[in-house]
């Protein structure tokens, strides 16, 4: 399944993307239960197929199984349920996970990127965090604030946790993954490098475009052989394969679950390949109007446009 979070007017809900259609999973499940004569359908549907992505993931495999049934019902009864199945163009796709409890990022995790940054292969994952303010969706612009001149792109293969994980083994790690998506770890290099801590360069508003959907793990049984690429205005800047990860998904789930309890909806970005703007010669950074497109096998494409921002205080003459 391709799970999405979508906006229709003022309502933000969880859905599924199928053949250029977006299905409201909760409403589809309610309609299916009603057709079966089930009582207390609102309570049952909220328990098994809620309208919030994290709550849906908290339901585990059972919720995803029921969601799959709802998809089949909706497609079979599309004409009689016009408020359940929407044309893709009639809704706005948001990031699949809007407010995760954690956004954990890994740096220096592709061999070629480590070499271009003139570093040695790490013995342990290099870890930093982003926060919810950074998340935007596949139809949003990447803000370019005036206070940075070195806004950079980073294509990231990303996975989302599907069930609570603590002290998980590498062998069992994929059982705790809900699915996979794409994140652009947009980074203000000048802010990142002005102290020894990276955080200020990594947490700008809108610096984590995500999407366009979450592909459930059953559709990607091997996450470690996927081509990943990034273009800016059609020019290829990054290309690699997840087989080049120093620490793969299994390793990262085991590593992080030893340090902290991972929860459904937690987002883990696995690092970026070589070719970032900072490491190019000459260096090249994002500017107003640039179109950044990331493609990953079996997931799809995430495309966002950079939009310059004027400092609000300057607008007010402060």
C-alpha positions, 0 to 999 in steps of 0.5 A: 500500500501507498499510505498518504496524509491528505488535505481536503479543504480544512480536513487532514486525513489518512488515505491510500494512493491507488492509480491516481486516486486517493481513498479516505481509509477511515470513511471507506472502512465505515462504509464497508462495515455499514454494508456488512451490518456491523453495529457501532461502526464509528467506534470500530472504525476509529479503533481499527482504521483511524483517520490519523497516520500515527494512530493507524500505524499504532494498530500494527498489522491488523490495522493495515489488513483492515485498511487493505480491505477498505481500499478494495471496498472503496474501489469496487463501490466508487460510484456510490461513495463519491466522498470516499474516493478522490481524484489525485488533483482534487486533494493536497498531499501532505507529508505522510507522517506530520508530527512524529515523536522523533525524527532521527537522522544519520550523517555520513552513512554512504561510503562515497559521501564520507569520502567527499567530506574527507572523513573516515568510515565511522565505527558508530552511526553519526546521529542528529535530530530534526523536529516537527517544524521542519516537515513539509509535504510533497506539494509545499515549497522549500523556504529559503530564509535570508539568513543563510547563503548556503542552503543545500540538498540531501536525498535520503531514503527514510523508514518509519517505525511500525511498532514499539521497539526496544533492544531489537536484534538485527535479524528481527529489525525489519519486523518493526518497520512500517514502511519507507518514504523519501526525505530531503534533509535540507541543510543550511551549511553556514549555520551547520558549520559555525559550531561543532553541533549541527542542529541549527543548520538542520532544523529550519522551518520546512527543511524536511520535505517528506513523501509523497507517500509511505510505501508499506514494507510488504512492497519493498522486501529488500530495502538494501538494493534501491537506486536513489538519485537527486536532480536540481532543475533536471541536472543530476547531482546525486546518485547511489544505491542503498546497498552503499549504506554503511549502516543499513536499516537492520543495523539502525533499528537495532542500534537506536532501539538499544539507546531509546525506545522507538515508537510507531510513527518515528521517522529515521532518515538513513543519510545522503549519497555523495554529490551534495552542493557543499562538496562540489567544486565549485560549491553550488547551493539552492536558490529561489526557483530551483526545483529539487527532485528525489527519486528512489526505486519502488517508492517514487519521486519527491519534488519541491520548489525553493522559495525565497523568504523575506524576514518578517521583522524587516517587512515590519521595519523592525 
